[in-house]
Every structure is written in structure tokens, then in C-alpha cells.
Amino acid sequence: MERPKSKFLKELAKGLGNHQEKDSILREYEIHIDEIFMESQDCTNEEELMERILSRLGSPDEIAQMWKEELSVTPSNMKWLFILLNIIFFCGGSLFTLVHNLYKWEWLTKLWNYVTAIPTLIAFLYLFFWALLGYEIGRGFGHGGRRLLRTTFLLSLIPNLVLMVLTVFEIIPHGWFAPLLTRTFIIACILFTVVLYPVSWLGYRWGRKASI
């Protein structure tokens, strides 16, 4: 049972060469091979076991090539991309709120009323953004993306926390967010903020599995 795994991992290690995440990639694939073995307890033929491994995971050469291509997407670029997207959401929403309250344009008021009527949908779309954040980091960086996820999450969360502080201390007038700013909505915002990291973590796990 161990010979197919050893052969596969040896070829994969050779193909990865000096890849910076080599050790964590090999550990990740060793876990998946063990899972395949557990599902194939009825099989004692080593050639058939190797065929199942190759069918499920691909050849070592294909995997090594895939991980080498992933190096073109650097952790720094990925981190700042999502931070920038979150800032765009934050600034866009802030500008929308500011213009609506300063100018009272009829068409903008209609749009504001429509948006504030669907806060739950907006919240779930935002949760999807954070799940996508985790997924892309997991798919792009595998096991080595765990620290990147934490750093990106904390930096991306800064605009959200700033807005909450400004609102709670009434630096931003509560009337600007009418009819959204109710006690129920504030509690919901706090709860959604708490679950953002677990959602990102689940997305990361899903993306890491998809990279295999």
C-alpha cells in the first residue's frame, strides 16, 4: 500500500524542485492519498491503487506544473487586490450615502429606498465576497495561504470597523442611515462581522481542496 504513495510523492517532489511551498504541498497530497487508500481498502493491487491516485489527483508532472504556474500570482498582489475591492465597496457605499443625504435627488432617493429595503440580500452578497476571498487564497496558495488569509482579513476589515465606530459615536449622523439603523440591524451587523472570518475560513478550505 505504501509503495504507490512513496512513488507518487517522490515524483512530485522531483517535479516541484525548489518550490517555496514544497513541503506543505507534499503534506497536502499525502493526506489526500491516505484518503484514497481508506476508500480503497478492498483493493490490494498496487497498479490499480496508482491508477486511482492518478485518476483522482492527476499525474505528479501535471500537479508540479500547476503549482509552478501559481507562483505568478504573488501573495502580496492577492492581498492588496481584495483589500482594494473592500475599500471600493466601502467608499462607494459612503459616497452613495453622502450624496443621497446632501442633495435629495428624486432618482437617487428611489434607489436609496430600494437598496435599504433589501438589507438581508446585501448582507449575504457581502458574505459571499468574504467566502470568495478565502476560496481564492485557498485555491491559489493551498496550505501556505493560511497566514495570508489572516493578514488580508484583518487589513480588509479596517474600513468596516472605522464605519461602525463613526456611526456608534454619532460622528456620522444616525439619520443618514434611516431607515436601516435600527437596534435589530445594528445587532445583525455585529453578528455578521463576527461570522466573516469563519466564512472566509470555510471558503479557504474549499479553495484548498479545489486546488488538489
C-alpha positions in Angstrom: 0.0 0.0 0.0 2.9 2.4 0.8 4.8 1.9 -2.5 2.3 3.7 -4.7 2.2 6.7 -2.3 6.0 6.8 -2.0 6.5 6.7 -5.7 3.9 9.4 -6.3 5.3 11.7 -3.7 8.9 11.1 -4.8 8.0 12.1 -8.4 6.0 15.1 -7.2 8.9 16.3 -5.0 11.2 16.0 -8.0 8.8 17.9 -10.2 8.4 20.7 -7.7 12.1 21.2 -7.4 12.8 24.3 -5.2 9.2 25.5 -5.0 8.9 27.6 -1.9 5.8 25.7 -0.7 7.2 22.3 -1.5 6.9 20.7 2.0 3.4 21.9 2.6 2.3 20.7 -0.9 3.7 17.3 -0.3 1.9 17.0 3.1 -1.3 18.1 1.5 -1.1 15.4 -1.2 0.0 12.8 1.2 -3.2 13.4 3.2 -5.3 13.1 0.0 -3.5 9.8 -0.9 -4.3 8.5 2.5 -7.9 9.3 2.0 -7.9 7.5 -1.3 -6.4 4.4 0.5 -9.1 4.5 3.1 -11.7 4.5 0.3 -9.9 1.6 -1.4 -9.4 -0.8 1.4 -10.9 -3.6 -0.8 -8.1 -3.1 -3.3 -4.7 -4.7 -2.8 -3.3 -4.4 -6.3 -0.6 -1.7 -6.3 -1.1 -0.8 -10.0 -4.8 -0.3 -9.6 -4.2 1.8 -6.5 -1.8 4.0 -8.5 -4.4 4.3 -11.3 -6.9 5.5 -8.7 -4.4 8.1 -7.3 -3.6 9.4 -10.8 -7.3 9.5 -11.8 -8.2 11.5 -8.7 -5.3 13.8 -8.3 -3.6 13.9 -11.7 0.0 13.0 -12.6 2.9 14.4 -10.5 4.1 16.3 -13.5 0.7 18.0 -14.0 0.5 18.9 -10.4 4.0 20.3 -10.3 3.4 22.4 -13.4 0.1 23.7 -11.9 1.9 24.8 -8.7 4.7 26.5 -10.6 2.2 28.5 -12.5 0.6 29.6 -9.2 3.8 31.4 -8.3 2.9 34.0 -10.9 0.1 35.2 -8.5 2.0 36.6 -5.6 0.5 36.7 -2.1 1.1 40.4 -2.0 -0.9 41.0 -5.2 -3.7 38.8 -4.0 -3.8 40.5 -0.6 -3.9 44.0 -1.9 -6.5 43.1 -4.6 -9.1 42.1 -2.0 -8.2 45.0 0.3 -8.7 47.4 -2.6 -12.1 45.7 -3.5 -13.3 46.1 0.1 -12.2 49.8 0.1 -14.1 50.3 -3.2 -17.2 48.8 -1.6 -16.7 51.0 1.5 -16.1 54.2 -0.4 -18.9 53.5 -2.9 -21.4 53.0 -0.1 -20.1 56.0 1.8 -20.4 58.2 -1.3 -23.8 56.9 -2.1 -25.0 57.7 1.5 -23.4 61.2 1.5 -24.8 62.3 -1.9 -28.3 61.0 -1.0 -28.3 63.0 2.2 -26.9 66.2 0.8 -28.7 66.5 -2.5 -32.1 64.7 -2.1 -32.3 63.9 -5.8 -35.5 62.1 -6.6 -34.0 59.3 -8.7 -31.3 58.8 -6.0 -33.9 58.7 -3.3 -35.8 56.0 -5.1 -32.6 54.0 -5.5 -31.8 54.5 -1.8 -35.3 53.3 -0.8 -34.8 50.2 -2.9 -31.4 49.4 -1.5 -32.5 49.9 2.1 -35.4 47.6 1.5 -33.1 44.6 0.9 -30.5 44.7 3.7 -30.5 40.9 4.1 -29.7 40.4 0.5 -26.9 42.9 0.6 -25.5 41.3 3.8 -25.5 37.8 2.1 -23.8 39.2 -1.0 -21.1 40.7 1.2 -20.7 37.3 3.0 -20.2 35.8 -0.5 -17.4 38.3 -1.1 -15.6 37.1 2.0 -16.2 33.5 1.1 -14.7 34.2 -2.3 -11.7 35.9 -0.6 -11.0 32.7 1.3 -11.7 30.5 -1.7 -9.2 32.3 -4.0 -6.5 32.3 -1.4 -7.0 28.6 -0.7 -7.1 27.7 -4.4 -4.1 29.9 -5.2 -1.8 29.2 -2.3 -3.0 26.0 -0.7 -1.7 25.2 2.8 0.7 28.1 2.6 -2.2 30.6 2.3 -3.3 30.4 5.9 -1.2 33.3 7.1 -2.1 35.3 4.0 -5.8 34.8 4.8 -5.5 36.2 8.3 -3.5 39.2 7.2 -5.8 40.0 4.3 -8.9 39.6 6.5 -7.6 41.9 9.2 -6.5 44.6 6.8 -9.7 44.4 4.8 -11.8 44.7 8.0 -10.4 48.1 9.0 -12.8 50.2 6.8 -15.8 48.3 8.3 -14.6 48.9 11.9 -14.0 52.6 11.2 -17.5 53.0 9.8 -19.0 51.2 12.8 -17.1 53.4 15.3 -18.0 56.6 13.5 -21.7 55.5 13.5 -21.8 54.3 17.1 -20.3 57.5 18.4 -22.6 59.6 16.1 -19.8 61.2 14.3 -21.8 60.2 11.2 -25.4 61.3 11.9 -27.7 58.3 12.5 -30.4 59.9 10.3 -28.2 59.4 7.3 -28.8 55.6 7.5 -32.6 55.8 8.0 -34.5 53.5 7.9 -31.7 51.0 8.2 -30.2 52.0 11.5 -32.4 50.1 14.0 -31.4 48.1 17.0 -32.1 44.9 15.1 -30.0 46.0 12.2 -27.0 47.0 14.5 -27.1 43.6 16.2 -27.3 41.9 12.8 -24.2 43.9 11.7 -22.2 42.9 14.7 -23.2 39.2 14.2 -22.3 39.3 10.5 -18.9 40.9 11.4 -18.3 38.1 13.9 -19.0 35.4 11.3 -16.9 37.0 8.5 -13.7 35.1 9.4 -15.4 31.7 9.8 -17.0 32.2 6.4 -13.6 33.2 4.9 -12.0 30.2 6.6 -14.6 27.8 5.1 -14.0 29.4 1.7 -10.3 28.9 2.2 -10.8 25.2 3.0 -13.0 24.8 -0.1 -10.5 26.5 -2.3 -7.6 24.5 -0.9 -9.5 21.3 -1.7 -10.3 22.5 -5.2 -6.6 23.1 -5.8 -6.0 19.4 -5.4 
